[in-house]
Amino acid sequence: MAAYTWTTTSPDETMQFAERLGEQLESGDVCTLEGDLGAGKTTFTKGLGKGLGVKRTINSPTFTIIKEYQGRVPFYHMDVYRLEDSEEDLGFDEYFEGEGVCVVEWAHFIESFLPEERLAIHIAYESDVERTITLETNSEHFDAICKELTS
């Protein structure tokens, strides 16, 4: 597994970085997104959606668990925070094995349902504006994407 780290110094910069990542993602890609409350997970997801060509406003699916958007490929935004200590399967396989791109916030709560091949994204709150973004890869596909982002 390889890890790549970037630092952003504003919400706009975080969104722009995520947009560049979204432009590289393909059908079937699954990204997990972890970070403390207020770290910028929703800001990051908005950038991913923009990079995937989503035109609608993206907001947190806290009460619905999964929101679906249409871009150049379907985009599935999941917030599974409310599933802590739950063994309920909400049909995640249909999303993870489907034609879209999935981003899963608080993914550690559904670890047993996640596909092995995925891009793990960690956002760390450093200051009011600064964030450290770490991408951990476990496949050549995601490793190539991260190398593209560094060039």
C-alpha positions, 0 to 999 in steps of 0.5 A, a space after each residue: 500500500 502506498 500513501 500520498 499526502 497533500 496540504 491545502 490552505 483553504 476550503 477552495 483549495 481543498 475543493 480544487 484538489 478533490 475536483 482534480 481527483 474526481 476528473 481521474 475517477 472511473 466507473 466502479 471506483 470506491 473511495 472511503 473518506 475519513 476525518 473529524 467533524 469539520 475537517 472538510 469531508 463535505 467540501 471534499 465531496 463537493 469537489 469530487 462531484 464537480 470533477 465527475 461532472 455533477 451539476 446539482 448541489 451536493 450536500 451531506 446525506 446525513 439523514 438519507 444515508 445515500 444520495 445519488 447524483 448524475 455526472 459523466 458517471 453516476 455518483 453515490 455519496 454515502 454518509 454511514 455515520 448513523 450506522 455505527 454498531 449496525 449490521 444492517 446491509 442496505 444493498 451496498 454491493 449494488 453501489 460498490 459493484 455498479 457503474 458509478 463512483 462511490 464516496 463513503 464518509 465514516 467508512 470504518 462503520 461499514 468496514 465489512 461491506 467495503 470492497 477490498 480495492 478502494 482509495 482511502 482518503 483521510 482529511 486532518 484538521 490542522 488549523 482553521 484553514 489548513 488541511 492535510 489530505 492523505 490518499 492511501 492506495 491498494 491497487 495499481 489503478 489508484 496508485 496511477 491516479 495519485 501519481 497523476 495528481 502529483 505531476 
